[in-house]
């Protein structure tokens, strides 16, 4: 029984050390930093930035949990590579728009300048992850941890 738990822990560590795992952790940290100054007050531009931040936080956290616990192998009908590519491209576009919107009020309050910076940082991080997933799809290479769960190859007799 201890062998199976150490294999599971190795998968968790492998995912956290992989490019998508590192990018997801960075994305979550950036979202939390960027959304902080927009929580107080209520106006359309701050509200839109907060909406994008909360949407990104929830769905990125859900995807992070799905991949860290390897739950994606349970739902094989979802094309995970394309889902991740679509999500990253979608939220990158929304972060780009929200950052421009919040930048319009940054001249009145420096905290919004910080939110603008973190919004553009999130845009760049999600864009980097989208490009990574695009390259994975284009080369048809399996994700770094997928080979662990593939069917074993039969040895050939030479």
C-alpha positions as a Markdown table, in Angstrom:
| # | Residue | x | y | z |
|---|---|---|---|---|
| 1 | Unk | 0.0 | 0.0 | 0.0 |
| 2 | Unk | 2.8 | 2.4 | 0.7 |
| 3 | Unk | 4.1 | 1.9 | -2.9 |
| 4 | Unk | 0.9 | 3.2 | -4.3 |
| 5 | Unk | 0.9 | 6.3 | -2.1 |
| 6 | Unk | 4.5 | 7.2 | -3.0 |
| 7 | Unk | 3.6 | 6.8 | -6.7 |
| 8 | Unk | 0.7 | 9.2 | -6.1 |
| 9 | Unk | 2.9 | 11.7 | -4.3 |
| 10 | Unk | 5.4 | 11.4 | -7.1 |
| 11 | Unk | 2.7 | 12.3 | -9.6 |
| 12 | Unk | 1.7 | 15.4 | -7.5 |
| 13 | Unk | 5.3 | 16.5 | -7.4 |
| 14 | Unk | 5.9 | 15.8 | -11.1 |
| 15 | Unk | 2.9 | 17.9 | -12.0 |
| 16 | Unk | 3.9 | 20.8 | -9.7 |
| 17 | Unk | 7.4 | 20.7 | -11.3 |
| 18 | Unk | 6.0 | 20.6 | -14.9 |
| 19 | Unk | 5.5 | 23.7 | -17.0 |
| 20 | Unk | 1.7 | 23.8 | -16.8 |
| 21 | Unk | 1.9 | 23.2 | -13.0 |
| 22 | Unk | 4.3 | 26.1 | -12.5 |
| 23 | Unk | 2.3 | 28.4 | -14.7 |
| 24 | Unk | -0.9 | 27.6 | -12.9 |
| 25 | Unk | 0.7 | 28.4 | -9.5 |
| 26 | Unk | 2.0 | 31.7 | -10.9 |
| 27 | Unk | -1.4 | 32.5 | -12.4 |
| 28 | Unk | -3.1 | 31.9 | -9.0 |
| 29 | Unk | -0.6 | 34.1 | -7.2 |
| 30 | Unk | -0.9 | 36.9 | -9.8 |
| 31 | Unk | -4.7 | 36.8 | -9.7 |
| 32 | Unk | -4.7 | 37.2 | -5.9 |
| 33 | Unk | -2.3 | 40.1 | -6.1 |
| 34 | Unk | -4.1 | 41.9 | -8.9 |
| 35 | Unk | -7.6 | 41.6 | -7.6 |
| 36 | Unk | -6.9 | 43.0 | -4.2 |
| 37 | Unk | -7.2 | 46.7 | -4.9 |
| 38 | Unk | -10.4 | 46.3 | -6.9 |
| 39 | Unk | -12.5 | 44.8 | -4.2 |
| 40 | Unk | -13.4 | 48.1 | -2.5 |
| 41 | Unk | -15.8 | 50.5 | -4.3 |
| 42 | Unk | -18.2 | 49.8 | -7.0 |
| 43 | Unk | -17.8 | 51.0 | -10.6 |
| 44 | Unk | -18.0 | 49.3 | -13.9 |
| 45 | Unk | -14.3 | 49.2 | -14.7 |
| 46 | Unk | -13.3 | 47.9 | -11.3 |
| 47 | Unk | -16.2 | 45.5 | -11.4 |
| 48 | Unk | -15.2 | 44.0 | -14.7 |
| 49 | Unk | -11.6 | 43.6 | -13.6 |
| 50 | Unk | -12.9 | 41.9 | -10.4 |
| 51 | Unk | -15.2 | 39.6 | -12.5 |
| 52 | Unk | -12.3 | 38.5 | -14.7 |
| 53 | Unk | -10.1 | 37.9 | -11.7 |
| 54 | Unk | -12.7 | 35.8 | -9.8 |
| 55 | Unk | -13.6 | 33.9 | -12.9 |
| 56 | Unk | -9.9 | 33.1 | -13.6 |
| 57 | Unk | -9.3 | 32.3 | -10.0 |
| 58 | Unk | -12.1 | 29.8 | -9.7 |
| 59 | Unk | -11.6 | 28.0 | -13.0 |
| 60 | Unk | -7.7 | 28.0 | -12.8 |
| 61 | Unk | -8.0 | 26.5 | -9.3 |
| 62 | Unk | -10.5 | 23.9 | -10.4 |
| 63 | Unk | -8.2 | 22.9 | -13.3 |
| 64 | Unk | -5.2 | 22.9 | -11.0 |
| 65 | Unk | -7.0 | 20.5 | -8.6 |
| 66 | Unk | -8.1 | 18.3 | -11.6 |
| 67 | Unk | -4.6 | 17.9 | -12.9 |
| 68 | Unk | -2.8 | 17.7 | -9.6 |
| 69 | Unk | -5.0 | 14.8 | -8.5 |
| 70 | Unk | -5.0 | 13.4 | -12.0 |
| 71 | Unk | -8.8 | 13.4 | -12.2 |
| 72 | Unk | -8.5 | 14.2 | -16.0 |
| 73 | Unk | -8.0 | 10.5 | -16.7 |
| 74 | Unk | -11.5 | 9.7 | -15.2 |
| 75 | Unk | -13.2 | 11.9 | -17.8 |
| 76 | Unk | -11.9 | 10.8 | -21.1 |
| 77 | Unk | -14.6 | 12.5 | -23.2 |
| 78 | Unk | -13.2 | 15.9 | -22.6 |
| 79 | Unk | -10.2 | 16.8 | -24.9 |
| 80 | Unk | -8.1 | 18.3 | -22.1 |
| 81 | Unk | -5.4 | 19.7 | -24.3 |
| 82 | Unk | -7.9 | 21.7 | -26.3 |
| 83 | Unk | -9.9 | 22.6 | -23.2 |
| 84 | Unk | -6.7 | 24.1 | -21.6 |
| 85 | Unk | -5.7 | 25.9 | -24.8 |
| 86 | Unk | -9.2 | 27.4 | -25.2 |
| 87 | Unk | -9.4 | 28.4 | -21.5 |
| 88 | Unk | -6.0 | 30.1 | -21.5 |
| 89 | Unk | -6.6 | 32.0 | -24.8 |
| 90 | Unk | -10.1 | 33.1 | -23.6 |
| 91 | Unk | -9.0 | 34.3 | -20.2 |
| 92 | Unk | -5.8 | 35.9 | -21.6 |
| 93 | Unk | -8.0 | 38.0 | -23.9 |
| 94 | Unk | -10.3 | 38.9 | -21.0 |
| 95 | Unk | -7.3 | 39.9 | -18.9 |
| 96 | Unk | -6.0 | 42.1 | -21.7 |
| 97 | Unk | -9.3 | 43.9 | -22.0 |
| 98 | Unk | -9.7 | 44.2 | -18.2 |
| 99 | Unk | -6.2 | 45.5 | -17.7 |
| 100 | Unk | -6.8 | 48.2 | -20.3 |
| 101 | Unk | -10.0 | 49.1 | -18.6 |
| 102 | Unk | -8.5 | 49.3 | -15.1 |
| 103 | Unk | -5.5 | 51.3 | -16.5 |
| 104 | Unk | -7.9 | 54.1 | -17.4 |
| 105 | Unk | -8.5 | 54.8 | -13.6 |
| 106 | Unk | -4.9 | 54.0 | -12.6 |
| 107 | Unk | -3.9 | 57.7 | -12.9 |
| 108 | Unk | -6.3 | 58.5 | -10.0 |
| 109 | Unk | -5.1 | 55.9 | -7.6 |
| 110 | Unk | -1.7 | 54.1 | -7.5 |
| 111 | Unk | -3.3 | 50.8 | -6.3 |
| 112 | Unk | -5.0 | 50.5 | -9.6 |
| 113 | Unk | -1.6 | 50.9 | -11.3 |
| 114 | Unk | -0.6 | 47.8 | -9.4 |
| 115 | Unk | -3.7 | 46.0 | -10.4 |
| 116 | Unk | -3.0 | 47.0 | -14.0 |
| 117 | Unk | 0.5 | 45.6 | -13.7 |
| 118 | Unk | -0.7 | 42.3 | -12.3 |
| 119 | Unk | -3.5 | 42.2 | -14.9 |
| 120 | Unk | -1.0 | 42.4 | -17.7 |
| 121 | Unk | 1.3 | 39.9 | -15.9 |
| 122 | Unk | -1.7 | 37.5 | -15.8 |
| 123 | Unk | -2.3 | 38.2 | -19.5 |
| 124 | Unk | 1.3 | 37.3 | -20.3 |
| 125 | Unk | 1.3 | 34.2 | -18.1 |
| 126 | Unk | -2.0 | 32.9 | -19.6 |
| 127 | Unk | -0.7 | 33.7 | -23.1 |
| 128 | Unk | 2.5 | 31.7 | -22.3 |
| 129 | Unk | 0.4 | 28.7 | -21.2 |
| 130 | Unk | -1.8 | 29.0 | -24.3 |
| 131 | Unk | 1.3 | 28.9 | -26.5 |
| 132 | Unk | 2.7 | 26.0 | -24.5 |
| 133 | Unk | -0.5 | 24.0 | -25.0 |
| 134 | Unk | -0.6 | 25.0 | -28.7 |
| 135 | Unk | 2.9 | 23.7 | -29.2 |
| 136 | Unk | 2.0 | 20.4 | -27.4 |
| 137 | Unk | -1.0 | 20.0 | -29.6 |
| 138 | Unk | 0.9 | 20.8 | -32.7 |
| 139 | Unk | 3.7 | 18.4 | -32.0 |
| 140 | Unk | 1.3 | 15.8 | -30.6 |
| 141 | Unk | 3.6 | 15.1 | -27.8 |
| 142 | Unk | 2.0 | 13.7 | -24.7 |
| 143 | Unk | 2.0 | 15.9 | -21.6 |
| 144 | Unk | 5.0 | 15.3 | -19.2 |
| 145 | Unk | 3.0 | 13.1 | -16.8 |
| 146 | Unk | 0.9 | 11.2 | -19.3 |
| 147 | Unk | 3.5 | 8.5 | -20.0 |
| 148 | Unk | 3.2 | 7.3 | -16.5 |
| 149 | Unk | -0.4 | 6.2 | -17.0 |
| 150 | Unk | -0.1 | 4.9 | -20.6 |
| 151 | Unk | -0.3 | 1.2 | -21.3 |
| 152 | Unk | 3.0 | -0.6 | -20.9 |
| 153 | Unk | 4.8 | -1.6 | -24.1 |
| 154 | Unk | 5.4 | -5.3 | -24.6 |
| 155 | Unk | 9.1 | -6.2 | -24.8 |
| 156 | Unk | 10.2 | -7.2 | -28.3 |
| 157 | Unk | 12.3 | -10.4 | -28.8 |
| 158 | Unk | 15.4 | -9.6 | -30.8 |
